């Protein structure tokens, strides 16, 4: 134990070692450990760029939806088209045939 203590004291009395140790400790704290570290800053910058991409995507989607709403407000034929396509509505003098590949896909999946 005395040898270890004397070794540490000799190392500690090396000129400039205190400053080097404090500088290394500060760089580690500022660069990696602290909540406001460079590492966290880089991760936050990357997250911000991802979120800005999402904002742009949703802005474009919003513009498309707004244009669709304007079309539905001004054109009654567009409402009729949506009612026919999505909700299978029809007029009294027509028949609707729904063609679907879902059943074939299920049969193919069970056969394999």
Secondary structure, DSSP 8 states (H G I E B T S, - for coil): -HHHHHHHHHHHTSTTHHHHHHHHHHHHIIIIISTT-HHHHHHHHHHHHHHHHHHHHHHHHHHHHHHHHHHHHH-HHHHHHHHHHHH----TT-------SHHHHHHHHHH-
